[in-house]
Amino acid sequence: MQQEQEQEPADVSARLEESELLKPGTDIKPGQPTPAASALAGTKLSPTQPNLDSDIKEFNNFATSLEAQSTEPEPKKGILHVVWEIAKTLIIAAVVVIFINTFIFQAYYVDGSSMNPDFINGDYLLVDKTKTSLKNITSFFGDKSSAQYTRGDILVFRPPENMQIFYIKRVIGLPGERVTLKDGVLKIYNEKYPEGFIPDESYIDQDTKMEGEVDTVVLPGNLFVIGDNRKPGGSYDSRFWGQLPQKNVIGTAFFRVIPLNDAGFLNLPKYDSAQ
């Protein structure tokens, strides 16, 4: 067998002319085949890199169109649309105000001197109506129980003898209690104090002798209310026209708005022996 001679690897550069070799610093474009690579393959190669100029131009056109769309001015709204937007806002505001005034709280001016010296003519008070609203709702579903009020609460209500006006008075007698007034002395009788007690009313003029003669038991669903002005003719209240039905109560005053120098939440008196 004829022994095959091993051939040494050919010097590739020997088959290339010097002009085809890359000189130092020769620029090679990405994807562009080099002359040496073409010679090694034995075929003539064409560039494989797509034409970036056209792609970039197309992308720029697309971006420009998007920017133009985003900067297009909104169509002008007609006068009817503007009027409707204003009307809608006013309607919503009116509904909110009506709901709050009807069910949550409402403002009232004090007119008169029946609550002197604690409240004077012109005081502007906020009245909490939630207790009355909840009672009206539960009554609709058959609940016959009475609302719970506290001695000393400041109530705004319609007096039973005239449902067209509003009074403001203080709760003195609660349902089930006996209230007596004799010789200017007010006493309360209940289960805790069967012998009666004289409420500590530090908010009234202590030098004034209260007028009237009273001896009554407050019925369920009623209240006994008196104005803070205990001078003769100072307040027209339960001493003269009787007990107040709770159904006539509008709400409980809880905040003084005016005068500004006396603005704030109202402090209920602490009756030492009237709890």
HUKA-V329012 format. One record per residue. N is the residue number from 0. RES is the residue in one letter. PSI is psi as a letter, one per 40 degrees, with the letter a starting at -180 (NA if undefined). OMEGA is omega in whole degrees, 0 to 359 (NA if undefined). D_LAST is the distance of its C-alpha to the last C-alpha in Angstrom with 1 decimal. Layout:
<<N,RES,PSI,OMEGA,D_LAST> <N,RES,PSI,OMEGA,D_LAST>>
//
This chain:
<<0,M,h,181,131.3> <1,Q,h,181,131.3> <2,Q,h,179,128.7> <3,E,h,177,126.3> <4,Q,h,177,126.0> <5,E,h,178,122.6> <6,Q,h,177,122.0> <7,E,i,179,120.0> <8,P,h,182,117.2> <9,A,i,176,118.4> <10,D,h,186,117.3> <11,V,d,183,115.3> <12,S,e,180,115.7> <13,A,d,182,119.4> <14,R,e,181,119.3> <15,L,h,175,117.4> <16,E,i,184,118.9> <17,E,d,181,117.6> <18,S,d,182,116.4> <19,E,e,180,114.0> <20,L,i,178,112.3> <21,L,h,176,109.0> <22,K,i,176,109.5> <23,P,h,180,107.0> <24,G,e,178,104.2> <25,T,h,182,105.0> <26,D,h,176,101.9> <27,I,h,180,100.9> <28,K,i,178,98.5> <29,P,h,177,95.8> <30,G,e,182,97.2> <31,Q,h,180,100.7> <32,P,i,178,103.3> <33,T,i,177,105.5> <34,P,d,180,109.4> <35,A,d,180,109.6> <36,A,d,179,107.4> <37,S,d,181,109.4> <38,A,d,180,112.6> <39,L,d,181,111.3> <40,A,d,180,110.2> <41,G,e,180,113.5> <42,T,i,179,112.0> <43,K,h,182,110.9> <44,L,i,173,107.1> <45,S,i,181,105.2> <46,P,h,179,101.8> <47,T,e,180,98.8> <48,Q,h,179,96.0> <49,P,i,181,94.8> <50,N,h,184,95.1> <51,L,d,182,91.9> <52,D,d,181,92.6> <53,S,d,179,92.1> <54,D,d,180,88.9> <55,I,d,179,87.4> <56,K,d,181,88.5> <57,E,d,178,86.9> <58,F,d,179,83.6> <59,N,d,177,83.5> <60,N,d,180,84.1> <61,F,d,179,81.2> <62,A,d,179,78.8> <63,T,d,180,79.9> <64,S,d,178,79.2> <65,L,d,179,75.6> <66,E,d,179,74.9> <67,A,d,179,76.3> <68,Q,d,182,74.0> <69,S,d,182,70.9> <70,T,e,178,71.7> <71,E,h,180,72.5> <72,P,i,177,70.3> <73,E,i,179,67.8> <74,P,h,181,68.9> <75,K,h,179,67.6> <76,K,h,182,64.8> <77,G,i,181,65.4> <78,I,d,179,63.6> <79,L,d,178,62.1> <80,H,d,179,60.5> <81,V,d,179,59.0> <82,V,d,181,57.6> <83,W,d,180,56.2> <84,E,d,178,54.4> <85,I,d,180,52.8> <86,A,d,180,51.8> <87,K,d,179,50.3> <88,T,d,180,48.2> <89,L,d,180,47.0> <90,I,d,179,46.2> <91,I,d,179,44.2> <92,A,d,181,42.2> <93,A,d,180,41.7> <94,V,d,179,40.4> <95,V,d,180,37.9> <96,V,d,180,36.6> <97,I,d,179,36.4> <98,F,d,181,34.5> <99,I,d,181,32.0> <100,N,d,184,31.5> <101,T,d,191,31.3> <102,F,e,189,28.9> <103,I,c,176,27.3> <104,F,i,182,26.7> <105,Q,i,182,28.5> <106,A,i,178,29.0> <107,Y,i,171,28.6> <108,Y,i,173,29.8> <109,V,h,181,27.9> <110,D,h,181,30.4> <111,G,a,186,29.8> <112,S,e,185,27.8> <113,S,e,180,24.9> <114,M,e,174,22.4> <115,N,i,5,24.1> <116,P,e,184,23.7> <117,D,d,180,21.4> <118,F,h,184,23.6> <119,I,i,180,27.2> <120,N,h,180,30.1> <121,G,e,176,31.4> <122,D,i,181,28.4> <123,Y,h,187,28.8> <124,L,i,171,25.7> <125,L,h,185,25.4> <126,V,h,179,23.4> <127,D,h,183,22.2> <128,K,e,186,23.6> <129,T,d,182,23.3> <130,K,d,178,20.4> <131,T,d,181,22.5> <132,S,d,179,25.7> <133,L,d,178,24.5> <134,K,d,178,23.3> <135,N,d,179,26.8> <136,I,d,180,28.5> <137,T,d,177,26.9> <138,S,d,178,27.5> <139,F,d,180,31.1> <140,F,e,172,31.3> <141,G,e,179,30.0> <142,D,h,183,26.2> <143,K,e,182,24.7> <144,S,i,181,21.0> <145,S,i,174,18.6> <146,A,i,182,17.2> <147,Q,h,176,13.6> <148,Y,i,183,12.1> <149,T,i,176,8.9> <150,R,h,183,8.0> <151,G,e,177,10.5> <152,D,i,176,12.9> <153,I,h,185,16.5> <154,L,i,167,18.5> <155,V,h,187,22.3> <156,F,i,172,23.6> <157,R,h,181,26.6> <158,P,i,184,26.3> <159,P,d,182,27.5> <160,E,e,180,30.3> <161,N,g,185,31.8> <162,M,e,182,31.3> <163,Q,e,183,33.6> <164,I,i,180,31.3> <165,F,h,173,28.0> <166,Y,i,172,25.1> <167,I,h,181,22.3> <168,K,i,181,19.2> <169,R,h,177,15.5> <170,V,h,178,13.0> <171,I,d,182,11.6> <172,G,h,181,11.7> <173,L,i,181,11.0> <174,P,h,180,13.7> <175,G,e,181,14.2> <176,E,i,174,12.4> <177,R,h,180,14.7> <178,V,h,178,15.0> <179,T,i,175,17.6> <180,L,h,182,19.4> <181,K,h,180,22.2> <182,D,f,177,24.3> <183,G,e,182,22.1> <184,V,h,180,19.0> <185,L,h,179,15.9> <186,K,i,179,13.7> <187,I,h,177,11.1> <188,Y,h,175,11.8> <189,N,a,183,10.4> <190,E,d,181,11.3> <191,K,d,181,8.9> <192,Y,g,182,10.0> <193,P,d,178,13.5> <194,E,e,178,14.9> <195,G,i,176,12.5> <196,F,i,177,10.8> <197,I,h,182,12.0> <198,P,i,180,9.7> <199,D,g,182,11.1> <200,E,g,182,13.2> <201,S,e,184,15.5> <202,Y,e,181,17.0> <203,I,i,177,18.9> <204,D,h,186,22.1> <205,Q,e,181,21.3> <206,D,e,183,24.8> <207,T,h,175,24.5> <208,K,h,185,24.2> <209,M,h,179,22.5> <210,E,i,177,25.0> <211,G,i,176,24.7> <212,E,h,185,24.2> <213,V,i,169,21.6> <214,D,g,186,20.6> <215,T,i,174,19.6> <216,V,h,183,17.7> <217,V,h,183,16.6> <218,L,i,175,18.9> <219,P,h,181,18.4> <220,G,e,179,19.1> <221,N,i,176,18.3> <222,L,i,174,15.8> <223,F,h,186,15.9> <224,V,i,180,16.6> <225,I,i,174,17.9> <226,G,i,181,19.9> <227,D,d,179,19.3> <228,N,h,185,22.7> <229,R,e,176,22.4> <230,K,i,178,26.1> <231,P,h,181,28.3> <232,G,e,184,29.1> <233,G,d,182,26.9> <234,S,h,176,24.9> <235,Y,h,191,25.8> <236,D,a,185,22.6> <237,S,e,176,21.0> <238,R,d,186,22.0> <239,F,d,182,25.6> <240,W,e,172,25.9> <241,G,a,186,23.2> <242,Q,i,180,20.6> <243,L,h,173,20.7> <244,P,h,182,21.8> <245,Q,d,180,20.2> <246,K,e,179,23.8> <247,N,e,184,24.4> <248,V,h,175,22.0> <249,I,d,180,24.0> <250,G,a,183,21.4> <251,T,h,178,18.7> <252,A,h,183,20.1> <253,F,e,184,19.7> <254,F,h,176,22.8> <255,R,h,181,24.9> <256,V,d,180,28.6> <257,I,h,8,30.3> <258,P,i,185,30.9> <259,L,d,181,31.8> <260,N,e,177,31.1> <261,D,e,182,27.4> <262,A,i,178,27.2> <263,G,i,179,24.5> <264,F,i,181,21.1> <265,L,h,178,18.6> <266,N,h,177,15.7> <267,L,i,179,12.4> <268,P,i,176,10.8> <269,K,h,180,8.3> <270,Y,h,186,6.5> <271,D,d,183,7.1> <272,S,e,186,5.9> <273,A,f,182,3.8> <274,Q,NA,NA,0.0>>
//
